[in-house]
């Protein structure tokens, strides 16, 4: 009987979980250490922290292990975990001019104050399969590190000087060529984790939604704008990757500022030509801003592009419509909803059949008359 | 190794308080969708996170909980939600509608009439009934504010012109307290009349869409209909449930793979079992 069959739910869940666990372990290899994921899958960890909206490298690595490498699922685990944490403080706005840079480039100017620093990038590496990694031994692995660090003397000298890198887009600002978006007072900053987005969205809400958006969704929408559905032809004023300190006012004495830690960020300031918004238009460049946790350049570029594209007064393309963009870039929401169609819809479908049969019955009679 | 422990009901107390405040607003304005800062739950978005956040915010140690999915207590997602709530609260659970003080449901209202001392919490995929006719949230909020439901009426009218009847089967639009058009969640038409002047408080939670709304007890809830085209409920041609013989409950169609026979059985499994034993409270 059907009723008895459905009662197996509890047992079925437990067995399915055990089977999934078996699939993770059955390969007979050594279990992956969370530390290994944190160190050697750092870009996946960064992506998960970004989409999960929680800067916690060890937990992100654990989430990746637990989800068997599914970044959407891992980001979801982090988000669900952060729901259990009360919001105790808001940090002060971090000034990315003070970023401890590990990479910094501009595609707008060749020579920039402070210089261009390629940093750790594979942008110019040929994408050939590194077959030697199939059999990488830990001796060679460590030997490379010792050798690299020993030969790294000039850079270490540079780091002790704490160089400061002025913002490239400030050059344009000084010349009056850059139209900045209206500045919100920090007192009015929205908190996406505590409020639902309302439209028109404030810029702080927008940027928060973009910062934890899903890589692929944001990339697709930004790419659509770059390709022609919309009109953002971006130029990267500056892309920088590095650490910034997070500062929090002392809870008892707000005049005292406490450093609570630092986070790795990727930041993109993108400049784009002004749109022709009418006769009185000022000849200026406009700014698109992108920032995300960790080292994730494509996401920061996509974010900056969308930040810029959503300023269109009359949205003419999906990437220009803030509702369209902001409601559809969250990976935890979209993946969850897409997966929910696997749930039983017996009742709904029965109701649909009932209506369909009713229409067919009526049509049948009408058809007889024809 | 770091160890983490969870608060009673998983959510932190600030969050629960915020949700309860938003629920009070929802109860005060029946049918109005209150935006709230929906939290990510350890259950996927679209799998009942809105209802779950409500349940966890209102549940107290003395409550008895029942969870159903499509009417059934033992459907996998109902089991999962019930296990999660029970594990994070330690509360008593039941499958008996009459015993429960809180019932969380997906897509059904229990067959057994609920009382004043009970709360029914709905999991809602689409809180916006106007989504049938308007994709933009900014626009639908304006339409609600101005009580501009013309598009919805035209949509229903065109349905009749095209098909000879209103073909909406579940998520049938209702007007609450003569003010707000409301999505009753994907309950079948069969359940819609149960919302009207009910003894029970109905709370609706849409986690992914970040909206809460409510129908307080003894509120007018009327399905949208025309003078010459009245709202009707599903019709199973008088066929009874094969298990309990009920002809008044909502039925699911079942195909017997051995005999190739099609028959019907109750979607509300707990009611069906009680009915078989003659233990149902009738109005």
Interface residues (C-beta under 8 A of the other chain):
Chain A: X1 X2 X3 X6 X7 X8 X9 X10 X12 X13 X76 X77 X79 X80 X81 X82 X83 X84 X85 X86 X87 X191 X193 X194 X195 X196 X197 X198 X199 X200 X323 X327 X332 X333 X335 X336 X337 X338 X339 X340 X343 X344 X345 X346 X347 X348 X350 X351 X352 X353 X354 X355 X356 X358 X359 X362 X363 X366
Chain B: X4 X6 X7 X10 X11 X12 X13 X14 X15 X18 X35 X36 X37 X38 X39 X40 X41 X42 X44 X45 X46 X47 X49 X69 X70 X71 X72 X74 X75 X76 X77 X78 X79 X80 X83 X106 X107 X108 X125 X136 X137 X138 X141 X163 X164 X165 X167 X168 X169 X170 X186 X187 X188 X189 X190 X208 X210 X211 X234 X235 X236 X243 X250 X251 X252 X253 X254 X265 X267 X269 X272 X273
